Amino acid sequence: MKLLIHDLPKEEFTRLFPNITKDILVISNNAPIQNCIGCFGCWIKTPGSCVLRDEYGNIGKLLSKCNEMHIISECFYGGFSDFTKNVLDRGISFIHPYFVIRKGKMHHKLRYKDRIKLKAWFYGSDITSEEKETATKLINANAINFNALEHSVSFYNSIEDMGGESI
C-alpha cells in the first residue's frame, strides 16, 4: 500500500493528481485534527494507536501497513507544515518509545520489521538554501526512524511545479 500525506487544498490536489488510484491511501486536512499531547498512550496504553479519538488516530497502524510513504508539505523554516507535522506526530506509535543506536546516532527502536520507501516534496516560493538543508536533514533523520529502505526529498517553487510528478 502507498500512503500519501499532504497539506494541499482539495482543489489543488485534485487538479495536480487526478488519477489517484484506490491503492493509494490519502491523508489530507479534511477533518479536525487534535494535536499530539505527548501522553505516550500510543506506546503504553494502546500500543500502535493514538488515544485521541479523531480521524487521525490510526496513523501508526497505517504506517505499519504501507511500503511507500509520500509526503507533500509546504516548507516552513526547513520543516513541515503544521498539519503535516501533526499527522506525523500522531503516527509516533509506529516506533517504540525505547532508543537504540542506528547509523551511529540514537533513534527509536523499531516496532515493525517492514521497510518503507519515503519520498518528501516541499513547496514554497521562497525556500532558502538553509531551509532546504534543514529539510533534507529532517527527511534523512525521519528515514532512519521509519527504517526506510530508500528516501528522497524534492523542492518546488510552487504547488503548480509539482504537476506531472507521479506518486
C-alpha positions in Angstrom: 0.0 0.0 0.0 1.1 3.5 -0.7 0.4 6.2 1.9 0.2 9.9 0.8 0.2 12.6 3.5 -0.4 16.1 2.1 -1.5 19.6 3.1 -2.7 20.8 -0.3 -6.1 22.4 -0.7 -8.5 19.8 -2.1 -9.0 21.6 -5.4 -5.2 21.8 -6.0 -4.7 18.2 -5.1 -7.4 17.0 -7.4 -6.1 19.2 -10.2 -2.5 18.0 -9.8 -3.2 14.3 -9.1 -6.4 13.5 -11.0 -5.5 9.8 -11.4 -5.0 8.8 -7.8 -5.9 5.1 -7.6 -7.6 3.2 -4.8 -4.4 1.5 -3.9 -3.1 4.9 -2.6 -4.4 5.9 0.8 -4.6 9.7 1.0 -4.4 11.5 4.3 -5.4 15.1 3.9 -6.6 18.0 6.0 -10.3 17.1 5.6 -11.3 16.8 9.2 -10.4 18.4 12.5 -7.1 17.0 13.9 -6.2 17.1 17.6 -2.6 17.9 18.5 -0.4 15.1 19.9 -0.4 15.7 23.7 2.8 13.7 24.4 1.0 11.4 26.8 2.7 8.2 25.4 -0.6 6.4 25.5 0.0 5.1 21.9 3.1 3.4 23.3 1.8 2.2 26.6 -2.0 2.2 26.9 -3.0 1.4 23.4 0.2 0.3 21.6 0.1 1.2 17.9 -3.0 3.5 18.2 -3.3 7.1 19.4 -5.5 7.5 22.5 -7.1 10.7 21.0 -10.2 9.8 19.1 -10.5 11.6 15.8 -9.9 10.7 12.1 -6.2 10.6 12.6 -5.8 8.2 15.5 -4.7 5.2 13.3 -1.7 6.8 11.6 0.8 4.5 13.3 -1.1 1.4 12.1 -1.4 2.8 8.6 2.3 3.4 8.5 2.9 -0.2 9.5 0.9 -1.4 6.5 2.5 0.7 3.8 5.5 0.1 1.7 5.7 3.6 0.4 5.1 6.9 2.2 4.8 10.1 0.2 4.7 13.5 2.0 3.7 16.7 0.3 4.1 19.7 2.5 4.6 23.4 2.4 8.1 24.2 3.7 8.2 26.2 7.0 11.7 27.1 8.2 13.0 23.8 6.8 10.2 21.7 8.3 6.7 20.5 7.7 3.5 22.5 7.7 1.6 22.3 11.0 -0.9 19.8 9.6 1.8 17.5 8.1 3.8 17.7 11.3 0.8 16.9 13.4 -0.1 13.8 11.3 3.5 12.5 11.7 3.4 13.3 15.4 0.2 11.3 15.7 1.9 8.4 14.0 4.7 8.1 16.5 3.2 4.8 17.7 4.8 3.3 14.5 8.0 3.1 16.6 8.8 2.1 20.2 9.5 4.6 23.0 12.9 2.9 23.6 16.1 4.0 22.0 18.8 2.2 20.1 21.9 3.3 18.2 21.4 3.1 14.4 23.9 4.5 11.9 25.9 6.0 14.8 23.0 8.0 16.3 20.3 7.5 18.8 16.9 6.7 17.3 13.7 5.0 18.5 13.6 1.2 18.5 11.6 -0.2 15.6 8.1 -1.7 16.3 7.8 -3.3 12.8 10.3 -5.1 10.6 8.8 -3.9 7.3 10.7 -1.3 5.4 9.2 1.6 3.5 10.3 3.9 0.7 10.0 7.6 1.8 9.5 10.4 -0.6 9.1 14.0 0.5 8.1 17.0 -1.6 8.4 20.5 -0.1 6.9 23.5 -1.9 7.2 27.3 -1.3 8.0 30.3 -3.3 10.9 31.5 -1.1 12.6 28.4 0.3 16.2 29.4 1.2 19.2 27.2 0.8 19.4 26.9 4.6 15.8 25.8 4.8 16.5 23.2 2.1 19.5 21.9 4.0 17.4 21.7 7.2 14.5 19.9 5.4 16.9 17.5 3.9 18.4 16.7 7.3 14.9 16.3 8.7 14.0 13.7 6.0 17.3 11.9 6.5 16.5 11.6 10.2 12.9 10.6 9.5 14.1 7.9 7.1 16.3 6.4 9.8 13.4 6.5 12.4 11.0 5.0 9.8 13.6 2.3 8.8 13.2 3.5 5.2 14.6 1.3 2.5 15.3 4.4 0.5 14.3 8.0 0.6 14.4 11.2 -1.4 13.5 14.9 -0.9 12.5 17.4 -3.6 11.8 21.1 -3.6 9.3 23.1 -5.7 8.8 26.8 -6.0 5.0 26.4 -6.2 2.3 23.8 -6.0 1.9 24.0 -9.8 5.5 23.0 -10.3 4.7 19.6 -8.8 2.3 18.8 -11.6 3.4 15.8 -13.7 5.1 14.1 -10.8 3.9 10.6 -10.1 3.0 9.0 -6.8 
